[in-house]
């Protein structure tokens, strides 16, 4: 079974639940995909490393804002460092 981790990067200007990621998670689950979500605004950057080790996702989806591309890039670098095959 494919394992997917959906990540909301740490951004200070957004205070709402990552609804887009929730929609994706619901769709993927309906189609038999194992999905986990991680909001780094609530859990911090170390939680990403832990989730990558523990869940070993095949795919990682990252929410990105055009006004804060560096937040998504940090997540991508962490994924490549800890789970390069994802």
KEDO-744202 format. One record per residue: residue number from 1; x, y, z of N, C-alpha, C, O in turn. Coordinates in nm, 4 decimals. Layout:
<atoms>
seq,n.x,n.y,n.z,ca.x,ca.y,ca.z,c.x,c.y,c.z,o.x,o.y,o.z
NUM,X,Y,Z,X,Y,Z,X,Y,Z,X,Y,Z
...
</atoms>
This chain:
<atoms>
seq,n.x,n.y,n.z,ca.x,ca.y,ca.z,c.x,c.y,c.z,o.x,o.y,o.z
1,0.0844,-0.1185,0.0000,0.0000,0.0000,0.0000,0.0883,0.1240,0.0000,0.1880,0.1299,0.0720
2,0.0526,0.2208,-0.0788,0.1250,0.3474,-0.0851,0.1005,0.4270,0.0426,-0.0125,0.4363,0.0907
3,0.2080,0.4845,0.0968,0.1989,0.5686,0.2167,0.2315,0.7132,0.1766,0.3339,0.7399,0.1137
4,0.1426,0.8054,0.2141,0.1582,0.9464,0.1791,0.1592,1.0297,0.3069,0.0793,1.0070,0.3978
5,0.2502,1.1258,0.3126,0.2545,1.2234,0.4216,0.2278,1.3601,0.3610,0.2993,1.4032,0.2706
6,0.1246,1.4289,0.4104,0.0904,1.5632,0.3644,0.1347,1.6627,0.4710,0.0983,1.6490,0.5878
7,0.2135,1.7633,0.4311,0.2769,1.8536,0.5270,0.2343,1.9978,0.5039,0.2370,2.0481,0.3916
8,0.1949,2.0632,0.6129,0.1713,2.2077,0.6143,0.2965,2.2708,0.6750,0.3226,2.2515,0.7937
9,0.3753,2.3465,0.5961,0.4971,2.4083,0.6492,0.4675,2.5129,0.7562,0.3541,2.5578,0.7725
10,0.5717,2.5498,0.8276,0.5607,2.6568,0.9263,0.5540,2.7901,0.8535,0.6527,2.8343,0.7945
11,0.4393,2.8534,0.8576,0.4226,2.9888,0.8048,0.3447,3.0681,0.9089,0.2489,3.0173,0.9672
12,0.3851,3.1906,0.9318,0.3244,3.2703,1.0387,0.2000,3.3464,0.9967,0.1243,3.3916,1.0826
13,0.1766,3.3618,0.8672,0.0666,3.4465,0.8235,-0.0639,3.3705,0.8037,-0.1670,3.4327,0.7782
14,-0.0624,3.2390,0.8147,-0.1843,3.1592,0.7967,-0.2230,3.1008,0.9320,-0.1413,3.0373,0.9987
15,-0.3478,3.1224,0.9721,-0.3939,3.0732,1.1020,-0.5098,2.9751,1.0893,-0.5781,2.9474,1.1879
16,-0.5325,2.9228,0.9706,-0.6463,2.8337,0.9504,-0.5986,2.6900,0.9297,-0.4816,2.6650,0.9007
17,-0.6910,2.5979,0.9451,-0.6626,2.4572,0.9213,-0.6290,2.4376,0.7735,-0.6942,2.4973,0.6879
18,-0.5287,2.3551,0.7418,-0.4916,2.3326,0.6012,-0.5987,2.2511,0.5277,-0.5847,2.1303,0.5087
19,-0.7044,2.3192,0.4876,-0.8208,2.2537,0.4277,-0.7865,2.1822,0.2973,-0.8392,2.0741,0.2711
20,-0.6997,2.2400,0.2159,-0.6608,2.1757,0.0902,-0.5978,2.0393,0.1144,-0.6258,1.9435,0.0424
21,-0.5123,2.0310,0.2165,-0.4507,1.9025,0.2498,-0.5546,1.8041,0.3023,-0.5462,1.6842,0.2756
22,-0.6517,1.8544,0.3763,-0.7584,1.7674,0.4268,-0.8411,1.7102,0.3115,-0.8788,1.5931,0.3145
23,-0.8691,1.7917,0.2109,-0.9417,1.7420,0.0937,-0.8623,1.6329,0.0225,-0.9169,1.5292,-0.0153
24,-0.7330,1.6578,0.0049,-0.6481,1.5569,-0.0592,-0.6453,1.4279,0.0222,-0.6549,1.3187,-0.0337
25,-0.6323,1.4404,0.1522,-0.6281,1.3221,0.2379,-0.7563,1.2408,0.2251,-0.7513,1.1182,0.2150
26,-0.8706,1.3080,0.2254,-0.9979,1.2372,0.2122,-1.0077,1.1632,0.0804,-1.0512,1.0481,0.0771
27,-0.9682,1.2273,-0.0274,-0.9716,1.1643,-0.1583,-0.8793,1.0420,-0.1625,-0.9187,0.9350,-0.2090
28,-0.7582,1.0591,-0.1141,-0.6618,0.9488,-0.1172,-0.7084,0.8311,-0.0321,-0.6967,0.7157,-0.0736
29,-0.7607,0.8596,0.0858,-0.8101,0.7516,0.1729,-0.9230,0.6753,0.1063,-0.9288,0.5527,0.1153
30,-1.0126,0.7464,0.0395,-1.1225,0.6799,-0.0314,-1.0727,0.5855,-0.1391,-1.1420,0.4911,-0.1773
31,-0.9533,0.6110,-0.1875,-0.8954,0.5282,-0.2926,-0.7874,0.4336,-0.2395,-0.7005,0.3895,-0.3147
32,-0.7932,0.4031,-0.1108,-0.7093,0.3003,-0.0527,-0.5657,0.3387,-0.0208,-0.4809,0.2512,-0.0037
33,-0.5372,0.4678,-0.0126,-0.4020,0.5127,0.0184,-0.3920,0.5420,0.1675,-0.4826,0.6018,0.2254
34,-0.2827,0.5001,0.2294,-0.2568,0.5313,0.3700,-0.2025,0.6739,0.3783,-0.0962,0.7032,0.3236
35,-0.2752,0.7625,0.4465,-0.2397,0.9047,0.4500,-0.2196,0.9514,0.5931,-0.2965,0.9170,0.6829
36,-0.1137,1.0312,0.6128,-0.0885,1.0984,0.7397,-0.0757,1.2464,0.7109,-0.0316,1.2857,0.6029
37,-0.1139,1.3276,0.8063,-0.1002,1.4724,0.7922,-0.0122,1.5267,0.9025,-0.0075,1.4718,1.0125
38,0.0575,1.6352,0.8723,0.1460,1.6962,0.9697,0.1427,1.8472,0.9509,0.1774,1.8975,0.8440
39,0.1013,1.9190,1.0536,0.0985,2.0647,1.0514,0.2168,2.1144,1.1331,0.2134,2.1115,1.2561
40,0.3208,2.1598,1.0654,0.4430,2.2022,1.1340,0.4241,2.3301,1.2143,0.5073,2.3627,1.2989
41,0.3157,2.4028,1.1890,0.2869,2.5208,1.2709,0.2534,2.4790,1.4130,0.2754,2.5554,1.5071
42,0.2008,2.3590,1.4295,0.1626,2.3097,1.5617,0.2687,2.2211,1.6246,0.2834,2.2189,1.7468
43,0.3428,2.1480,1.5425,0.4338,2.0473,1.5973,0.5816,2.0816,1.5850,0.6631,2.0230,1.6562
44,0.6187,2.1733,1.4983,0.7583,2.2127,1.4836,0.8350,2.1240,1.3870,0.7894,2.0152,1.3519
45,0.9523,2.1709,1.3439,1.0286,2.1026,1.2389,1.0821,1.9645,1.2783,1.0971,1.8787,1.1914
46,1.1104,1.9414,1.4029,1.1603,1.8089,1.4457,1.0568,1.6996,1.4224,1.0920,1.5840,1.3993
47,0.9304,1.7361,1.4284,0.8232,1.6382,1.4070,0.8286,1.5810,1.2660,0.7927,1.4651,1.2451
48,0.8727,1.6602,1.1694,0.8834,1.6112,1.0323,0.9858,1.4990,1.0243,0.9587,1.3946,0.9651
49,1.1022,1.5193,1.0829,1.2052,1.4155,1.0825,1.1537,1.2876,1.1481,1.1785,1.1778,1.0983
50,1.0831,1.3014,1.2582,1.0267,1.1856,1.3290,0.9247,1.1119,1.2421,0.9273,0.9891,1.2344
51,0.8358,1.1855,1.1772,0.7344,1.1229,1.0914,0.7981,1.0515,0.9721,0.7519,0.9447,0.9321
52,0.9024,1.1090,0.9162,0.9707,1.0455,0.8034,1.0349,0.9143,0.8459,1.0311,0.8163,0.7715
53,1.0936,0.9117,0.9650,1.1548,0.7874,1.0155,1.0495,0.6832,1.0518,1.0624,0.5657,1.0176
54,0.9465,0.7274,1.1207,0.8469,0.6342,1.1735,0.7527,0.5805,1.0658,0.7263,0.4603,1.0620
55,0.7025,0.6662,0.9796,0.6013,0.6260,0.8818,0.6593,0.5814,0.7485,0.5925,0.5105,0.6732
56,0.7823,0.6216,0.7179,0.8484,0.5858,0.5919,0.7560,0.6074,0.4716,0.7233,0.5117,0.4014
57,0.7138,0.7317,0.4471,0.6209,0.7569,0.3355,0.6861,0.7343,0.1998,0.8059,0.7559,0.1816
58,0.6041,0.6903,0.1058,0.6480,0.6754,-0.0327,0.6430,0.8102,-0.1047,0.7258,0.8390,-0.1910
59,0.5443,0.8921,-0.0677,0.5250,1.0246,-0.1271,0.5041,1.1262,-0.0167,0.4433,1.0960,0.0859
60,0.5548,1.2470,-0.0381,0.5334,1.3565,0.0564,0.4778,1.4749,-0.0215,0.5403,1.5225,-0.1164
61,0.3608,1.5219,0.0186,0.3009,1.6397,-0.0415,0.3192,1.7575,0.0513,0.3017,1.7448,0.1725
62,0.3545,1.8729,-0.0046,0.3825,1.9921,0.0762,0.2945,2.1067,0.0283,0.2921,2.1385,-0.0906
63,0.2233,2.1674,0.1198,0.1469,2.2864,0.0865,0.2456,2.4010,0.0679,0.3388,2.4159,0.1469
64,0.2259,2.4819,-0.0354,0.3194,2.5911,-0.0630,0.2433,2.7192,-0.0939,0.1413,2.7176,-0.1627
65,0.2939,2.8281,-0.0428,0.2372,2.9601,-0.0681,0.3364,3.0402,-0.1513,0.4567,3.0363,-0.1256
66,0.2867,3.1125,-0.2504,0.3767,3.1906,-0.3359,0.4473,3.2999,-0.2570,0.5542,3.3454,-0.2976
67,0.3900,3.3427,-0.1457,0.4527,3.4465,-0.0645,0.5540,3.3904,0.0358,0.6216,3.4666,0.1048
68,0.5644,3.2575,0.0440,0.6584,3.1962,0.1388,0.7178,3.0684,0.0814,0.7036,2.9619,0.1414
69,0.7842,3.0767,-0.0338,0.8393,2.9553,-0.0944,0.9489,2.8910,-0.0105,0.9714,2.7703,-0.0202
70,1.0172,2.9697,0.0713,1.1254,2.9137,0.1519,1.0752,2.8125,0.2552,1.1482,2.7201,0.2912
71,0.9524,2.8287,0.3029,0.8968,2.7333,0.3997,0.8794,2.5962,0.3347,0.9139,2.4944,0.3947
72,0.8263,2.5930,0.2131,0.8103,2.4660,0.1413,0.9465,2.4083,0.1041,0.9652,2.2867,0.1084
73,1.0414,2.4937,0.0679,1.1756,2.4465,0.0316,1.2448,2.3824,0.1514,1.3164,2.2836,0.1350
74,1.2249,2.4365,0.2716,1.2837,2.3761,0.3926,1.2290,2.2349,0.4138,1.3036,2.1425,0.4464
75,1.0980,2.2197,0.3950,1.0362,2.0876,0.4093,1.0957,1.9918,0.3056,1.1324,1.8791,0.3387
76,1.1050,2.0365,0.1819,1.1588,1.9514,0.0743,1.3027,1.9093,0.1044,1.3390,1.7938,0.0820
77,1.3847,2.0017,0.1548,1.5236,1.9660,0.1886,1.5285,1.8621,0.3002,1.6100,1.7700,0.2964
78,1.4415,1.8774,0.3990,1.4376,1.7801,0.5091,1.3954,1.6435,0.4577,1.4527,1.5417,0.4966
79,1.2955,1.6408,0.3705,1.2504,1.5129,0.3127,1.3647,1.4481,0.2353,1.3903,1.3287,0.2509
80,1.4327,1.5252,0.1530,1.5440,1.4689,0.0718,1.6570,1.4175,0.1597,1.7208,1.3174,0.1272
81,1.6815,1.4851,0.2698,1.7897,1.4435,0.3602,1.7554,1.3138,0.4348,1.8406,1.2265,0.4514
82,1.6304,1.3023,0.4792,1.5915,1.1895,0.5652,1.5186,1.0766,0.4928,1.5128,0.9643,0.5429
83,1.4631,1.1056,0.3757,1.3871,1.0042,0.3013,1.4040,1.0318,0.1519,1.3066,1.0636,0.0837
84,1.5275,1.0197,0.1000,1.5550,1.0594,-0.0384,1.4760,0.9798,-0.1431,1.4567,1.0288,-0.2544
85,1.4308,0.8604,-0.1107,1.3560,0.7811,-0.2073,1.2107,0.8264,-0.2194,1.1405,0.7842,-0.3113
86,1.1649,0.9114,-0.1281,1.0256,0.9609,-0.1340,1.0130,1.0661,-0.2419,0.9045,1.1201,-0.2631
</atoms>
